[in-house]
C-alpha cells in the first residue's frame, strides 16, 4: 500500500461483488468510529478520522 489514492484506485478494479463488500466494511468502520467519537473513545491518533466519520 504505497498510497491511499493508489489503493483506492486498485479497489475500483476489483470484481464488482468485492467492491460492494469492501464498501459495506467501510460503512461499518465509519459507523463504529462515529459511535466511539460521540462516546469520547478516541485520542490524538484517530481524532481526525473519528470526527470526520461522525460528520459523515
C-alpha positions in Angstrom: 0.0 0.0 0.0 2.2 2.8 -1.3 -0.5 5.4 -1.0 -4.2 5.7 -0.1 -5.0 7.1 -3.6 -3.4 4.2 -5.4 -5.0 1.7 -3.1 -8.4 3.3 -3.7 -7.9 3.0 -7.5 -6.9 -0.7 -7.2 -10.1 -1.4 -5.2 -12.2 0.1 -8.0 -10.7 -2.5 -10.4 -11.8 -5.4 -8.2 -14.7 -7.6 -9.0 -18.0 -5.7 -8.6 -19.2 -8.0 -5.8 -15.9 -7.4 -3.9 -16.3 -3.7 -4.3 -19.8 -4.0 -2.8 -18.4 -6.0 0.2 -15.5 -3.6 0.7 -17.9 -0.7 0.8 -20.0 -2.4 3.4 -16.8 -2.8 5.5 -16.1 0.9 5.0 -19.6 1.9 6.2 -19.3 -0.4 9.2 -15.9 1.1 10.1 -17.0 4.8 9.8 -20.2 3.9 11.8 -18.0 2.5 14.6 -15.6 5.4 14.5 -18.5 7.9 14.7 -20.1 6.0 17.6 -16.8 6.0 19.5 -16.3 9.7 18.8 -19.7 10.5 20.3 -18.8 8.4 23.4 -15.4 10.2 23.7 -13.5 7.0 22.9 -10.7 8.4 20.7 -7.4 10.0 21.1 -5.0 12.2 19.2 -4.0 9.4 16.9 -7.5 8.9 15.4 -9.4 12.1 16.4 -9.4 13.4 12.8 -10.8 10.2 11.3 -13.3 9.8 14.2 -14.5 13.4 13.8 -14.9 13.1 10.1 -16.8 9.8 10.4 -19.1 11.5 12.9 -19.8 14.4 10.5 -20.5 11.9 7.7 
